[in-house]
Structures are given as structure tokens and as C-alpha cells.
Amino acid sequence: MAFINGNKDDVVAGRRLGVERICKVLQVAPSTYYAANSRPASARQRRDAEIAPRLLELWEDNYSVYGARKLWKAAQRAGIQIGRDQVARLMKVLGIEGVRREKRVKTTKPDPRMPRHPDLVNRVFNSAAPNELWVTDLTFVPTWQGVAYVCFIIDAYSRAIVGWRCASNMKTETVLDAIEMARWSRGRVESRIVV
């Protein structure tokens, strides 16, 4: 209906398109178009027109971050009887959406020109004795104060954490401190460390 209403007055090749020509191309009976235009709004359309502004107001009152589930719960608290799927549909009609949480921290930025570090254990992370093979991982943990970077040294034999370090940066010293802690906790033994 909106397409026909928007294009019926257009002029193509010196002639006005009109409703009948558009309906003929779309293979829709013109009587269907006229019936739909003269038909009163349905109960759903009337309810949508009533609730949509209230949902938009609730969404804006909550800093424009709520998604369908949270907006639905907020509407329930405000006394609006509405289903969650209807909230999602009306949000789409209103052109609003919730804020998405995304990972913004990038821990590795590989240089494609540099050669990759060799796999010294061929992906076999088993060991026959303690302190024979240590593996390490450096990861980040989002906190209220920012991002904390944590490095763990794990003994492949016992799967025990033998050294760790937490820092606010991702510098080499963080990993070296974790290795020193592991060496100290295991009596300064020599081990193969796989990164």
C-alpha cells in the first residue's frame, strides 16, 4: 500500500502511473488496494499506535541502551501489558535497538611479515614428570577500573599454576615476572616453557 501511495502520482514517459497501472504490474487487483485504504485500522494497529510512544519514552528514559528483553521488563514495571515479541517488533518499527557489548581489547597484533614462533612440543601438552614442561597464557580480564592483563605459568604434568602475574599493561615484564615466580616456587629448576 505504501509503495502504491508513494508512486501513483509519478510521471513516466509523459503519463501519470496511477493506481491501476501499478496494480497491474504488481499483479494485485485495484479493488484490493481501495479496500485496504478505506478499511479502518485494526485492533493491533490501534494498540501499536498507543503503546509505541510509551515504549520509546521508556527506552529514552533508560539512556537508550535497553534491548527488547530489558525494555519489556521495564514496560511490565510501568504497568504496560505487552509481550516480549511485541516489544521487539515495535522496537524494529521505531528504529531503536539496545546497546551491544563488544570486546574492545585486542591482545595480539601479529605482524604478517614476521615468522611464526615454532611449536616446540607439537601440540602435545603432556609431561611424564613435574617441571618438565611449563605452558603459559596471557589474557585480559575486564574490570570496573579498566582491563587487567593476567599471565599464568602452568605445569603440564600436574596442571597446577606455578607462577602468575597481573598487571595493567601487556609488557614483556609481566611474562618474565610470572616465569620468575614459577622458578622461585619450584626451586629454580630448569624447564621448557612453551608460549
C-alpha positions as CSV (number, residue, x, y, z in Angstrom):
1,M,0.0,0.0,0.0
2,A,2.8,2.4,0.9
3,F,4.5,1.8,-2.4
4,I,1.4,2.5,-4.4
5,N,0.6,5.6,-2.4
6,G,4.1,6.9,-2.8
7,N,4.3,6.2,-6.6
8,K,0.8,6.7,-8.0
9,D,1.4,10.3,-8.9
10,D,4.8,9.7,-10.6
11,V,5.0,10.6,-14.3
12,V,6.8,8.1,-16.6
13,A,7.1,8.7,-20.4
14,G,4.7,11.7,-20.1
15,R,1.9,9.7,-18.4
16,R,0.9,9.5,-14.8
17,L,1.3,6.0,-13.4
18,G,-1.9,5.8,-11.4
19,V,-3.2,3.1,-9.2
20,E,-4.4,0.7,-11.9
21,R,-1.2,0.6,-13.8
22,I,0.9,-0.1,-10.7
23,C,-1.6,-2.8,-9.6
24,K,-1.4,-4.4,-13.0
25,V,2.4,-4.7,-12.8
26,L,2.3,-5.9,-9.2
27,Q,-0.5,-8.4,-10.1
28,V,-2.8,-7.0,-7.5
29,A,-6.4,-6.2,-8.0
30,P,-7.1,-2.5,-7.7
31,S,-10.1,-3.3,-5.6
32,T,-7.8,-4.8,-3.0
33,Y,-5.8,-1.5,-2.8
34,Y,-9.0,0.6,-2.5
35,A,-10.4,-1.8,0.1
36,A,-7.2,-1.6,2.2
37,N,-7.2,2.2,2.0
38,S,-10.8,2.5,3.2
39,R,-10.6,-0.2,5.8
40,P,-10.4,1.1,9.4
41,A,-7.3,0.5,11.5
42,S,-7.2,-3.0,13.1
43,A,-7.1,-3.5,16.8
44,R,-3.4,-4.4,16.5
45,Q,-2.6,-1.1,14.6
46,R,-4.5,0.9,17.2
47,R,-2.8,-0.8,20.1
48,D,0.6,-0.3,18.4
49,A,-0.1,3.4,17.9
50,E,-1.0,3.7,21.6
51,I,2.0,1.7,23.0
52,A,4.8,2.7,20.7
53,P,5.3,6.3,22.0
54,R,5.3,4.9,25.6
55,L,7.9,2.3,24.7
56,L,10.0,5.0,23.0
57,E,9.8,7.2,26.2
58,L,10.8,4.2,28.4
59,W,13.7,3.5,26.1
60,E,14.9,7.1,26.2
61,D,14.4,7.3,30.0
62,N,16.8,4.4,30.3
63,Y,19.7,6.1,28.4
64,S,18.7,4.5,25.1
65,V,20.6,1.3,25.9
66,Y,17.8,-1.2,26.7
67,G,17.2,-4.1,24.3
68,A,13.9,-5.9,23.8
69,R,14.2,-8.1,27.0
70,K,15.0,-5.2,29.4
71,L,12.6,-2.8,27.7
72,W,9.8,-5.5,28.1
73,K,10.6,-5.8,31.8
74,A,10.6,-2.0,32.2
75,A,7.2,-1.9,30.4
76,Q,5.9,-4.5,32.8
77,R,7.1,-2.5,35.8
78,A,5.4,0.6,34.3
79,G,2.1,-1.2,34.1
80,I,2.1,-1.8,30.3
81,Q,0.7,-5.2,29.5
82,I,2.7,-6.2,26.4
83,G,4.5,-9.3,25.2
84,R,8.3,-9.5,24.7
85,D,7.9,-10.3,21.0
86,Q,5.6,-7.4,20.5
87,V,8.2,-5.1,22.2
88,A,10.9,-6.5,19.8
89,R,8.6,-5.9,16.8
90,L,7.7,-2.3,17.9
91,M,11.4,-1.6,18.5
92,K,12.1,-2.6,14.9
93,V,9.3,-0.4,13.7
94,L,10.5,2.6,15.8
95,G,14.1,2.0,14.6
96,I,15.6,1.6,18.1
97,E,17.8,-1.1,19.5
98,G,19.8,-1.9,22.6
99,V,23.5,-1.4,23.0
100,R,25.7,-4.3,22.2
101,R,28.6,-5.2,24.3
102,E,31.7,-5.8,22.2
103,K,35.2,-6.8,23.0
104,R,37.3,-3.7,22.5
105,V,40.6,-5.1,23.8
106,K,43.0,-6.6,21.3
107,T,45.7,-8.5,23.0
108,T,47.7,-9.6,19.9
109,K,48.5,-7.7,16.8
110,P,50.6,-10.1,14.7
111,D,52.9,-8.8,12.1
112,P,52.3,-10.8,9.0
113,R,55.9,-10.3,7.8
114,M,57.4,-11.9,10.9
115,P,57.9,-15.7,11.1
116,R,55.7,-17.6,13.5
117,H,57.3,-19.0,16.7
118,P,57.9,-22.7,16.2
119,D,55.7,-25.2,18.1
120,L,58.3,-26.9,20.3
121,V,56.1,-29.7,21.6
122,N,54.0,-30.4,18.5
123,R,50.7,-29.6,20.4
124,V,51.3,-32.4,22.9
125,F,50.9,-30.8,26.3
126,N,51.6,-33.8,28.4
127,S,54.6,-34.4,30.6
128,A,55.9,-37.5,32.3
129,A,57.3,-35.7,35.4
130,P,56.9,-32.4,37.2
131,N,58.8,-29.4,36.0
132,E,59.5,-30.9,32.6
133,L,57.1,-28.7,30.6
134,W,55.5,-25.4,31.5
135,V,53.0,-23.7,29.4
136,T,51.9,-20.1,29.6
137,D,48.9,-17.9,28.7
138,L,48.5,-14.2,28.7
139,T,44.9,-13.0,28.7
140,F,42.9,-9.9,29.8
141,V,40.1,-9.6,32.3
142,P,37.7,-6.6,32.1
143,T,37.2,-4.9,35.5
144,W,35.4,-1.8,36.7
145,Q,38.7,0.1,36.8
146,G,39.7,-1.0,33.2
147,V,41.5,-4.0,31.8
148,A,43.8,-6.3,33.8
149,Y,46.2,-8.5,32.0
150,V,47.0,-11.8,33.6
151,C,49.8,-14.2,32.8
152,F,49.8,-17.8,34.1
153,I,52.5,-20.4,34.0
154,I,51.1,-23.9,34.3
155,D,53.0,-27.2,34.9
156,A,51.9,-29.6,32.2
157,Y,52.3,-32.6,34.5
158,S,50.1,-31.6,37.4
159,R,48.1,-28.8,35.6
160,A,48.9,-26.6,38.6
161,I,49.6,-22.9,38.3
162,V,53.2,-22.5,39.3
163,G,53.5,-18.8,38.6
164,W,51.3,-15.9,37.7
165,R,51.4,-12.1,37.3
166,C,48.6,-9.5,37.0
167,A,49.3,-6.0,35.5
168,S,47.6,-3.1,33.9
169,N,49.7,-3.4,30.8
170,M,50.8,-6.1,28.4
171,K,54.5,-5.7,28.5
172,T,57.2,-8.3,28.5
173,E,58.0,-7.7,32.2
174,T,54.6,-9.2,33.0
175,V,55.5,-12.6,31.5
176,L,59.0,-12.5,32.9
177,D,57.7,-11.8,36.4
178,A,55.4,-14.8,36.1
179,I,58.3,-17.0,34.9
180,E,60.4,-15.8,37.9
181,M,57.6,-16.7,40.3
182,A,57.4,-20.1,38.8
183,R,61.1,-20.7,39.1
184,W,61.1,-19.5,42.7
185,S,58.0,-21.6,43.6
186,R,59.6,-24.8,42.1
187,G,63.1,-24.3,43.5
188,R,64.7,-22.6,40.4
189,V,64.5,-25.7,38.3
190,E,65.1,-25.7,34.6
191,S,62.0,-26.3,32.5
192,R,61.0,-26.0,28.9
193,I,58.5,-23.1,28.6
194,V,56.0,-23.1,25.7
195,V,54.2,-19.9,24.9
